[in-house]
Amino acid sequence: MRTLLQVISLAFTLYSFAIIARSLLPWFNVSPYHPAMQFLIQITEPLLAPIRQNIPSIGGLDFSPMVALLILWFIEQLLRTLLLSLAY
């Protein structure tokens, strides 16, 4: 059970870093056509697009990455709690 929790935690951590990287790289003038940026867009857009449709940008700022990180954290904690309760 411990290994499963570690794998879940690693997956959520890596996905969170992908969202953060996607949000920060444009500040460093990384082209959206760069292969690394394309990869980040492909893996994060399925989560960010629905959030972006429901939460408008305020003053030109996109808050969907922050909301996505909160959602990921909540789901990770929920899974952790469920798996730990099943173990005992």
C-alpha positions, 0 to 999 in steps of 0.5 A: 500500500505504501508503494501505491501511495508513493506512486500516486504522490509522484504522479501528482507532483510531476503533473503539478510541476508540469502545470507550473512550468507551463505557466512560468516558461512564457515569462522567459520568452519560450516559444509556444512552438518549442518542443518542450512547451508543446509537450507541456501544453499537450499534457496540461491542456486537458485539465486547464481548458475546462477550468479556463472556460468556467473561470474568466481571466481577471485583468488579463491574468489566467488563474486556471493553473492555480485552480488546477493545482488546488484541485490536484491537491484536493484529489491527491489528499482524497485518494490518500485518505481513501487508500489509508482507510482501506489499508486498516 
